[in-house]
Amino acid sequence: MNRKLPPMTRKTFLIGTLALLASGLSLPAMAEAIPATIDKPVTITFYNYNLASAGIGAEATRKLIAEFMAANPKITVEGVPYSSADSSRIQADLAAGRPVDLVQTVFSDLDFAVTNFGAQALEEIIPADEMAAHFKGMFPNGLKLGVLNGKTYGLAYTFSTPVLFYNADLFRAADLDPDKPPKTWQAVKEAGLTVMKKTGKQGFAAGITGPGAYDWLLQGVVRSNGGEVISRDRTRLKFAEPEAVEAIAMLKDLHESGVYQNADIASALDGMASGNIGMYLQTSAIQGALIAGATNKYELRSSTMPSFGDKPVRPNNSGSALTIHAADPLKQRAAWELMKFLTSAHGYTVITSEIGYLPLRPAIVADPNYLGGWIKAHPLVQPNLDQLAVLEPWDPMPGPNYRQIVKTMMDAVEMVIFGNADPAAALADAEAHAQDLMP
Amino acid sequence: MTTDVVRAERVLTKPQVHTRPQPAAKPRPRARTRSRLDGAAGHLVMVLLSIVCLFPVYWMVVTSLRPANATFETSIWPTSTSLDNYVYALQAIPILRMLGNTLLIASVVTVIQLFTGLLAAYAFARWRFRGDKLVYSLVALTWLVPFQVVMIPNYLLIAKMGLLDSVTALILPHFASALAILLLAQSMRSFPREVIEAARMDGARSWRILWEVMMPNLRGTIASLAILIFISTWNEYFWPLLLSRTPANSVVQIGIQMFMTTEGTAWGPLMAASTMASLPILFIYVVLQRQVIQSFMKSGIR
């Protein structure tokens, strides 16, 4: 055991070093390229949170998967429902060594999906010309939604913008012109007070805070006042900076004036659907639920997100992106084909008309073969479409504590708006705590 | 106390009632009125509490019968009724299959947990062995560990066994229950030793003593425990949420949750599904009302 090893000669050292360098340099070249076509049967998993529900989202998803498999007989897609609330199934399946190939990832989970769930940058697995061909005709700022650290990890799938729904009948009853919905927060306050005074109904509600609200709507409100909740390089939280504090203090004022109802997301949605609230700021994804409540009861209309005076509205998206997690080139090809199908003109037509989200392809909006006829019959979606041109990304918080960071921020925001906390002090305190959770 | 003494006491006490002076009987009508008022107040409280308890159930049924645009109406009696929500719920999810799965899982888990609980409890109650107190304490400690903590390791094990998305996998982690062992062990410890010794003298060994002597006498405890296990398994949510991939292999609690979507909550179908899901449990309450109340009183409200 004590045998002396032969001393390393200069020649051995040089050969070894060269070999190591050669192997290191050739690593990228060794990564297997994605095949151009699917030549043999392949099965991929598609983790989809819409499939975990029984609503229109699940029906449209099942329909799209079935259409894709019919058009691509060599690809079998196994739809796996999962709860986007905690992604525990994805974590458990990855720990169990089960294949996770394509995922419908909530935008706020994108950083975690890249660093922990192995989401692949499209630039690294898909030929550039193929990507360019598929991206042609998409809103350029829509493509930026899934970009993280300069690479495209996700392609916007079921996404939306904040829409101000309003009850036109309540507006009429309050002597407000339903053809001129409030465009600024000041106008929202005035209209809300008038609705309350003349109809006795609640003025305004929003899905900004409360369980399950995430931070997407807050980000848009803060951004519209010239602030942001996190720096562009995503290293520093900024939700206690003056612009953000001012935006949140405006919401507090709205609440204290009696206009902004302190209700969680479900209650606010139910209140609006039942015709008891004048205005409601929320994702367009819930318009189906609102229409169901409003049918034969009152006239439901929609408008764009309110602005801070003359400052431009800077809404960001809600919803999800498609991310490829497969490491096997054949599965990557199959996942890419499914991703292309779901984000095609036909895919977005189904997603928009049957679920209530947005198309990333403007050309299909007026095309009678796609959404042309449907949009004419459903004018509620128009403000949502108008905001596509100014859409900005929903910034995901970084690191493994990203959910705790969001929760710390949102708890403070809620405390400020509906409680007695001083906006600047409470937000600064929360920001300091949340900053400690940053990677 | 002998029979003669009891008889003597009765003889002594009886005349006292009859020879009570008349003035003492004067407050009787007032007392009777007060007693009646007390009774009426008690009943009023109970009626109010019953309304508080029953109203959500009533509202669930009424909401399930309202059409979509009347879901949020606040009238006590629905202005229009429709079975559309039931039709939709039955079409959107395989609710009958899910109810069948839930019933099967709850029944099998109840039987298995009672069986393993009886065996373990007998061992703890009747035998002294090295480390018995330690093992008993460890079993008690597992009761304090939430299922969510062991959920992922259980999932990995089930995945290795190739049982993901199966009804079997929903039963497997529930083979033993600390509650069942502790509750039964306590009951068995208070079981009269003389009876067991008599059985032993008659030649019965542990197996026969357990099944033929102890079990029939513990029927009340076992029934209470069975109800608790059944209801707790019926309401199981997290494990099926993680494990089940297809509605057909899942349970009704997951089915109900499926109507809460990112596109809003479909209250009508949700209430229809909830009404259908609560029927078996309501049936158990109606049929075994006394046992259910006793089970909660015996084990504390879990």
Interface residues (C-beta under 8 A of the other chain):
Chain A: Y49 N50 A52 S53 A54 G55 I56 G57 A58 V80 P81 S83 S84 S88 R89 Q91 A92 D93 A95 A96 G97 R98 A266 L269 D270 A273 S274 G275 N276 A285 I286 G288 A289 L290 A292 G293 A294 T295 N296 K297 I355 G356
Chain B: A68 N69 T71 F72 E73 A92 I93 M151 I152 Y155 L156 A159 K160 L164 L241 L242 R245 G255 M258 F259 M260 T261 T262 E263 G264 T265 A266 W267 P269
